[in-house]
Every structure is written in structure tokens, then in C-alpha cells.
Amino acid sequence: MENAAVLAAARPGVAPHLQLGRKGEQLAARHLQKLGFVVLSRNWRCREGELDLVVTDGRTLVVCEVKTRAGERFGDPAEAVTPAKVARIRRITGQWLRAFCVNWCAVRFDVITVLVSPAGATRLRHFPGAF
């Protein structure tokens, strides 16, 4: 909970869990950019839900689900990507592809997990082609 208090102080009025999620998505986006990807969309929303990150290397479109946690008390963050979540992400990806008239590339689905310790240290893990 110390981490939540630090985040709440950083952005008053924004729920700590939302701040933690934003931090994880920022770290994930930076990680993907270092790998040579270009971010096309962040937190893209439609009626069915949201895509955390959509990136490309010019050949492959990568839809990335980012799971950020302040600890492993509730299990590994990757475990939160359930079969139902995967199905929803695939449907939303179809909406994104139609919205941006994209049909030129292969699509890959990745998961990035970010664990943030109470001291603020982070551990990022990237699972390319996770689903």
C-alpha cells in the first residue's frame, strides 16, 4: 500500500490503481519503442472495450495487453489474461483494424507484465505472441 500512497500523492484526484496502470503502460510503451516499434494507439477504446497498446515494426501489428501490479499477492499479473479476456481483445482488435482500414500485415498479440515494488523498483516481462 505504500506504493499506492506515493502514487496518490503524485496525482491527486486520480485513483492509485489507475496511476499504477498508467505507469505500467508508459514503461511498456518505452520498452517496445526501444525494441524498434512505433506506437500507433494507446488505450484505444470502442464499445466492446479497450486495447492498451497497438504498435508496429512496419511489418507486423502488435496488440499488447499490459498488466501492472504492486505485488504478487493475487498471483502473477499474466494470469489475469484469461481466455475470456483474450477473446475480447481479439474482437476489439478487429474493430481497430476496421476503424483504421488496416489489412496490410500480420497481427501478433503480446502480454507485458510490470511489477512495481513498494520502494518503486520495477520488473517488466514481455511475452511476445502470448496468445
Secondary structure, 3 states (H helix, E strand, C coil): CHHHHHHHHHCCCCCHHHHHHHHHHHHHHHHHHHCCCEEEEEEEEECCEEEEEEEECCCEEEEEEEEEECCCCCCCHHHHCCHHHHHHHHHHHHHHHHHCCCCCCEEEEEEEEEEECCCCCEEEEEECCCC
